[in-house]
Amino acid sequence: ELHSETVDDIADDEVAEVNITAAAGNRDVEFELIDDDGDEQANTTVTLDGDGEVTATIDAATIGDLDTGTYTAEVTDVLTGVSVTTNSFDIGEAAEIDASFTESVYSNERGDVIEFTVDLTNSNDAEVSIGSDAGQSDIGYGATFTVVDADDGDDDDDGQVTVQFNTHDPDTRPTAADDGDEITVSGSFGPSTPLGSVLDVGAYDINVSASGDEDDVATLNLNELSAESFSLYTAPEVDAIQDAENVSEIDSFKEAGNFTESSRIAFGDYLYHEVRASGLGGMFTSAGGSTDADSLVRVLTDKDFALNLSIVETDKSKSANSDGKELIDTFDTDTQGSADETELDSLENDLDEFHVIADAANDTYYIGFPINSGDDTSDTS
């Protein structure tokens, strides 16, 4: 007795498995693929094992000129001529694989982290190229990586991958914005044209491919960074304020009148510097501190980050014939390089009571510190 299990429908780029069993083993059976006109489209011979079992396969992608339609398979015992015919099953057209960008142009400032999103259709991954790797010969930078949509995690195979590309450190592999999604490369990430510096202002071509061909193109537009405003605020020493972790919390304290704009401050209160500036987000991301304050320490002490901070007493409050008191001990990383251990310890002590909030997405940063009676100042800049 010869028996064939049910065959499922497949696409013309898939493989179907047909499980065949017989009462006797160790003998050949012929396997034929028959179209709905009764014509043979493919055949092969397989051998039953000692238990009378074998699995035959239909690899639709390797069968030349195979039309979509309804098929059956005929299985014949070569020795006895006994045959059985499977159920009818369909071989359909494979779903189109595609990848595209959600926008044609993505813009941010030089030095920031720029995000762009790839939509995936019938694929979990796609290759992305930037700059010279995308065919742009005059840009001086190129990189290629693969975006992988999660099959678990919070976004659970949602068909999108949002890439976070740090223009402050373009030689470092980008990251995925959503948990579970991945950015992968062959070996270690190494741009075809490494820079070792912040990407210049300009328009960078990007393309994406999931199908093997270029599926879509877009542009990363980097603008010149800017410092939009610098304001001083005062707030009482209250745990709820100094424990705030984001700008929306500070906005709530502003609305409640507990966080007020002023250039004068009472002893015991906190002085906050509100900096609205673009192009700093990538620097804070590269710093990689466990907190915003930790990241600030690194960007102020490492030669890789050209950020200097000076907070001093002004003429309005300093004693006669004296220099304004420095409230933070920093130095010029451009000329001095990275901080040594003593300088780093000093700066960390200075920043121990600092309250730092970095909201790179909105180009807003708060640096707050307490004014103690020993500081002997009520006017700062």
ABEGO torsion letter per residue (X at the ends): XBBBBBBBBBBAABBBBBBBBBABBGBBBBBBBBBAAGBBABBBBBBBBAAGBBBBBBBAAABBGBBBEBBBBBBBBAAAGBBBBBBBBBBBBBBBBBBBBABABBBBBBGBBBBBBBBBBGBABBBBBBEAAAGBAAAGBBBBBBBBBBABEAAGGAGBBBBBBBAABAABBBBBABBGBBBBBBEBBBBABBAGBBBBBEBBBBBBBAAGBBABBBBBBBBBBBBABBBBBBBBBBAAAAABABAAAAAAAAAAGABBBBABBBBGBBBBBBBBBBGAAAAAAAAGBABAAAAAAAAAABAABBBBBBBBBBAAABBBGBBBBBABBBBBAAAAEBBBAAAAAAAAAAAAABBBBBBAAAGBBBBBBBBBAAAGBABBX
